[in-house]
Every structure is written in C-alpha cells, then in structure tokens.
Amino acid sequence: MPELPEVETILRQLERLIKGRKIKEVQVAVPRILYHLSPADFKKRLRGAVFTSFSRRGKFLLCHMNEGELVMLIHFRMTGSLLYGTPSAISKAHTRISFWLDNDKLLCYNDMRKLGKIELIKGELVDNFHELKSLGPDPLSPDFSPQLLYNILQGSRRQVKELLLDQHKIAGLGNIYASEVLFDCGIHPQKKAHSLSPEEVGGLHRSILKILHLAIESRGCSIANYVDLAGESGAFQELRNVYQREGEPCYRCGELICRIKQQQRSTYLCPRCQQ
C-alpha cells in the first residue's frame, strides 16, 4: 500500500507536471472504483475541470480543481497508482480510470486489485468529509510536536507499533515505515505506548520525521508494486534496516533480524537493538 512518502512523491510530481492542465475527457473502465458516483456523473463533473493544486492528508491524495471548487479524493489502498505520459507510453494492463488532458497526454489511475477509491467532493465540504475528519495528525504537519505525540501515546495502553498504524491516531504511517522508525529509535514494537518516557517519545518523534523525509527523498519504497507518476520505482527499499530482512544480520550489532506478528501483520525488529 502506498504510505505517506509514496503519496507525497506523487503529489510533488503532480504539482510539477499536471498543475494548470484541463481535463478534456474521462474514461471509466471499472465503475466500482468510484465512491457514491455513477460513471456518467463522474465524467460530467470532470469534463473541462482544471487541476489547480494538490494536497495530502495521511495516505489520501487531494486533487483541487477549478480554484478549489471541486476536490477529487484518491485513496490508493493496496495497489493503486497514478501514471502520466503519452498514450503509447503508459502501461494500460490495470488501468481503471483515464483522464485525457489538454496537452494530449494521459493521467491514468491503475489498480491491479481494484481496491482503491475515488470520490468527488465540493471544496467547502472537504474538512468535514468523514474519511478525512477522522484522521489523526499528519507527521509532516507543523502541529505534530513531541508533546502532541506524547499525549497520543499516554492515552493508550496498546502496543506502540499498533498505535503507530492506527490512522485515527497518526495519519500516514504504514507497516514498512513503522518497523523502520521503531528500529531507528531502538524501541521494541510490543512496548506499551503509555509506558514510553518523555526521552523515548522525543527519540520516536525524531525517528518518524527522519525516516519519512529519507523515504520521500528516495521517492518511496518499491518492495511490492509501487511506482511513481513516470512508472519508475522508488529507492527506499535499498535503505531498509529491518523490514522483510528476517534471518539477516542487523547492520548495527550483527544479531539476526526476527519477525513477529501483531494484529495479523508482520513486524520486523532487532531483538538486541530494540528493547
């Protein structure tokens, strides 16, 4: 699933390549991608719309159109992606929705498993949209301070890794980056969130920002099928310390990386470095 760094990478590419472009035509191959919209209504509302800006809330991408009057909300889920280019250059094996632009290029929403969702929202209603309203703070927002993180952790008796994955508590972190963050700051994933000291929370806060910025600089992580707007893979998978490295030696201490299960998900850690 595209996590915060992957969505941020796509957002920055859209700002550079798509901003100011007008939608000439829309083709919907898989209607179930649309959330509470018929293909006919979706096409009607988007023909002639102009991309004016882009933003992100956690793992959600917001495409603002017509000076903010209309917002197209994209949740990529497990295998969603956006591709941009000439019609002949874009792989259409899993294209579900196509946007023909006024420069004769295509912006395609591809999704192998067809689990992603696209919603159209009036601009003034975005802040009250149910899926966005329930999100926790974004780690890259100015409001995400060590004190805010401490307050979130102190209010929970859950294991810290489980809390980091809860989008209602902190928006944008997924399994890959939560594992890498906890290794970076030396915290065991099963440690109770409320038991972390102020010093540990400060280290966790620094590691969240460090790992996310490093992943954005690397254009995301392509362990599975993530590609950017140009169809190119990210590079963060080359920088992993623990994720999917079970049985391999820790780069810090040489202890073998192990895997445990938390909420039916695999967590990777170094049993020596993370206490």
C-alpha positions as CSV (number, residue, x, y, z in Angstrom):
1,M,0.0,0.0,0.0
2,P,1.3,3.5,-0.8
3,E,2.1,5.1,2.5
4,L,2.8,8.8,3.3
5,P,6.2,9.0,1.4
6,E,4.8,7.4,-1.7
7,V,1.7,9.7,-1.8
8,E,3.9,12.7,-1.1
9,T,6.1,11.7,-4.0
10,I,3.2,11.5,-6.4
11,L,1.8,14.8,-5.1
12,R,5.1,16.7,-5.8
13,Q,5.2,15.2,-9.3
14,L,1.6,16.2,-10.0
15,E,2.4,19.8,-8.9
16,R,5.2,19.9,-11.4
17,L,3.6,18.2,-14.3
18,I,-0.2,18.4,-14.1
19,K,-0.9,21.8,-12.4
20,G,-2.9,24.0,-14.7
21,R,-3.9,21.2,-17.1
22,K,-7.5,20.8,-18.2
23,I,-9.4,17.5,-18.4
24,K,-10.8,17.0,-21.9
25,E,-12.3,13.6,-21.4
26,V,-12.7,10.8,-18.8
27,Q,-13.0,7.1,-19.4
28,V,-14.2,4.8,-16.6
29,A,-13.3,1.1,-17.1
30,V,-14.1,-0.1,-13.5
31,P,-17.1,1.8,-12.0
32,R,-16.6,0.3,-8.5
33,I,-13.5,2.5,-8.0
34,L,-15.9,5.5,-7.8
35,Y,-17.3,6.2,-4.4
36,H,-21.0,7.0,-4.5
37,L,-20.7,8.2,-8.1
38,S,-22.0,6.9,-11.4
39,P,-19.6,6.9,-14.3
40,A,-21.9,9.4,-16.2
41,D,-21.9,11.8,-13.3
42,F,-18.2,11.5,-12.7
43,K,-17.5,12.3,-16.3
44,K,-19.9,15.2,-16.4
45,R,-18.4,16.9,-13.4
46,L,-14.8,16.5,-14.5
47,R,-15.0,17.4,-18.2
48,G,-13.4,20.9,-18.5
49,A,-12.1,20.9,-14.9
50,V,-8.7,22.3,-14.3
51,F,-6.1,21.0,-11.8
52,T,-5.2,24.0,-9.7
53,S,-3.3,22.4,-6.7
54,F,-2.7,19.2,-4.8
55,S,-2.5,18.3,-1.2
56,R,-2.3,15.2,1.1
57,R,-3.9,14.0,4.3
58,G,-2.1,11.0,5.6
59,K,-2.3,8.4,2.7
60,F,-5.1,10.3,0.9
61,L,-4.3,12.4,-2.2
62,L,-6.4,15.5,-2.8
63,C,-6.6,17.0,-6.3
64,H,-8.1,20.5,-6.1
65,M,-9.8,21.7,-9.3
66,N,-11.3,25.0,-10.5
67,E,-9.6,27.0,-7.8
68,G,-10.8,24.7,-5.1
69,E,-14.5,24.5,-6.0
70,L,-14.1,20.7,-6.6
71,V,-11.8,18.1,-5.0
72,M,-11.0,14.7,-6.3
73,L,-10.0,12.5,-3.3
74,I,-7.9,9.4,-4.1
75,H,-7.3,6.6,-1.7
76,F,-4.8,4.2,-3.3
77,R,-5.4,1.3,-0.9
78,M,-3.2,-1.8,-1.6
79,T,-2.2,-1.5,-5.3
80,G,-3.4,1.9,-6.6
81,S,-1.1,4.2,-8.6
82,L,-1.2,7.1,-11.0
83,L,0.7,7.2,-14.3
84,Y,1.2,10.1,-16.6
85,G,2.5,10.3,-20.1
86,T,1.7,9.9,-23.8
87,P,-1.0,7.3,-24.6
88,S,1.6,5.0,-26.2
89,A,4.0,5.2,-23.3
90,I,1.6,4.2,-20.5
91,S,1.1,0.6,-19.5
92,K,-2.7,0.0,-19.5
93,A,-2.7,-3.5,-18.1
94,H,-4.5,-2.4,-15.0
95,T,-5.9,1.0,-16.0
96,R,-9.3,1.6,-14.3
97,I,-9.8,5.3,-15.0
98,S,-8.2,7.5,-17.7
99,F,-8.1,11.3,-17.8
100,W,-7.3,12.8,-21.2
101,L,-5.7,16.2,-20.7
102,D,-5.4,19.3,-22.9
103,N,-1.8,18.6,-23.8
104,D,-2.8,15.2,-25.4
105,K,-1.3,13.3,-22.5
106,L,-3.0,10.8,-20.2
107,L,-3.3,10.6,-16.4
108,C,-4.3,7.1,-15.6
109,Y,-5.4,5.5,-12.3
110,N,-4.1,2.0,-12.3
111,D,-5.1,-0.6,-9.7
112,M,-4.3,-4.3,-10.1
113,R,-6.6,-5.4,-7.2
114,K,-9.3,-2.7,-7.8
115,L,-9.5,-1.9,-4.1
116,G,-8.8,1.9,-4.3
117,K,-11.5,4.5,-4.2
118,I,-12.0,7.9,-5.8
119,E,-14.5,10.5,-4.5
120,L,-15.6,13.9,-5.7
121,I,-16.2,16.5,-3.0
122,K,-17.3,20.1,-3.1
123,G,-14.3,22.2,-1.9
124,E,-16.1,23.7,1.1
125,L,-17.1,20.3,2.4
126,V,-13.6,18.7,2.4
127,D,-12.8,19.4,6.0
128,N,-16.0,17.7,7.1
129,F,-15.6,14.6,4.8
130,H,-16.0,11.6,7.1
131,E,-12.8,9.8,6.0
132,L,-10.6,12.8,6.4
133,K,-12.3,14.2,9.6
134,S,-11.5,11.0,11.5
135,L,-7.8,11.1,10.7
136,G,-5.1,11.7,13.3
137,P,-2.4,14.4,12.9
138,D,-0.1,14.2,9.9
139,P,3.5,13.6,10.9
140,L,4.7,16.3,8.5
141,S,2.3,19.0,9.7
142,P,3.7,21.8,11.9
143,D,1.3,20.7,14.7
144,F,3.0,17.3,15.1
145,S,5.2,18.1,18.0
146,P,6.9,15.8,20.5
147,Q,4.4,16.9,23.1
148,L,1.4,16.0,20.8
149,L,2.9,12.6,20.2
150,Y,3.5,12.1,23.9
151,N,-0.2,13.0,24.6
152,I,-1.3,10.5,22.0
153,L,0.9,7.7,23.4
154,Q,0.0,8.4,27.0
155,G,-3.7,7.9,26.2
156,S,-3.3,4.3,25.0
157,R,-2.4,1.0,26.6
158,R,-1.9,-0.6,23.2
159,Q,1.5,-1.8,21.9
160,V,3.4,1.1,20.3
161,K,3.6,-0.4,16.8
162,E,-0.2,-1.0,16.8
163,L,-0.8,2.6,17.7
164,L,1.5,4.0,15.0
165,L,-0.5,2.1,12.4
166,D,-3.8,3.5,13.6
167,Q,-4.7,6.2,11.1
168,H,-7.1,7.8,13.6
169,K,-4.1,8.4,15.9
170,I,-1.4,9.3,13.5
171,A,-2.2,9.6,9.7
172,G,0.2,8.3,7.1
173,L,2.4,5.6,8.7
174,G,2.1,2.0,7.4
175,N,3.8,-1.3,8.2
176,I,7.1,-0.6,6.4
177,Y,7.8,2.7,7.9
178,A,6.5,1.9,11.4
179,S,9.0,-1.0,11.6
180,E,11.9,1.1,10.3
181,V,11.0,4.0,12.7
182,L,11.0,1.8,15.8
183,F,14.3,0.3,14.8
184,D,15.8,3.7,14.3
185,C,14.9,4.9,17.8
186,G,15.6,1.5,19.5
187,I,12.1,0.9,20.8
188,H,10.6,-2.6,20.9
189,P,7.3,-2.8,18.8
190,Q,5.5,-4.6,21.6
191,K,6.3,-2.0,24.3
192,K,3.1,-0.4,25.7
193,A,2.6,3.1,24.2
194,H,1.8,4.7,27.6
195,S,5.0,3.4,29.1
196,L,7.4,5.4,26.9
197,S,9.3,8.0,28.8
198,P,9.5,11.6,27.5
199,E,13.0,10.9,26.3
200,E,11.9,7.8,24.4
201,V,9.0,9.8,22.9
202,G,11.4,12.5,21.8
203,G,13.5,9.9,20.1
204,L,10.5,8.3,18.4
205,H,9.4,11.7,17.1
206,R,12.8,12.4,15.6
207,S,12.9,9.0,14.0
208,I,9.4,9.4,12.5
209,L,10.5,12.6,10.8
210,K,13.9,11.3,9.8
211,I,12.6,8.1,8.2
212,L,9.7,9.8,6.4
213,H,11.9,12.5,5.0
214,L,14.5,9.9,3.9
215,A,11.8,7.9,2.2
216,I,10.5,11.0,0.4
217,E,14.0,11.9,-0.8
218,S,14.2,8.3,-2.1
219,R,10.9,8.7,-3.9
220,G,9.2,6.0,-1.9
221,C,9.6,2.3,-1.4
222,S,9.0,-0.3,-4.1
223,I,9.2,-3.6,-2.3
224,A,5.9,-4.6,-4.0
225,N,4.3,-2.8,-6.9
226,Y,4.6,0.9,-6.1
227,V,5.7,3.1,-9.0
228,D,5.7,6.9,-9.3
229,L,4.0,9.1,-11.9
230,A,6.6,8.1,-14.5
231,G,6.3,4.4,-13.8
232,E,9.6,4.3,-12.0
233,S,10.4,2.5,-8.8
234,G,11.3,4.2,-5.6
235,A,14.7,3.5,-3.8
236,F,13.9,3.3,-0.1
237,Q,13.9,-0.5,-0.2
238,E,17.7,-0.2,-0.6
239,L,17.9,1.6,2.8
240,R,15.8,-0.8,4.9
241,N,17.3,-1.8,8.2
242,V,14.7,-4.4,9.3
243,Y,11.6,-4.7,7.1
244,Q,11.5,-8.1,5.3
245,R,15.0,-8.9,6.5
246,E,14.1,-11.8,8.7
247,G,17.2,-14.0,9.4
248,E,19.7,-11.5,8.1
249,P,22.2,-9.8,10.4
250,C,21.4,-6.4,11.9
251,Y,23.6,-3.7,10.4
252,R,24.3,-2.3,13.8
253,C,25.0,-5.2,16.0
254,G,25.0,-8.4,13.9
255,E,22.1,-10.0,15.7
256,L,19.7,-11.8,13.3
257,I,16.6,-9.8,12.4
258,C,13.4,-11.5,13.6
259,R,9.7,-11.3,12.6
260,I,6.7,-11.3,15.0
261,K,3.0,-11.0,14.4
262,Q,1.0,-8.0,15.6
263,Q,-2.7,-7.6,14.6
264,Q,-2.2,-10.2,11.8
265,R,0.7,-8.2,10.3
266,S,4.4,-9.0,10.2
267,T,6.7,-6.8,12.3
268,Y,10.5,-6.9,11.9
269,L,12.9,-6.0,14.6
270,C,16.4,-6.5,16.0
271,P,15.9,-8.2,19.4
272,R,19.2,-6.7,20.7
273,C,18.9,-3.1,19.5
274,Q,15.2,-2.7,20.3
275,Q,14.4,-3.1,24.0
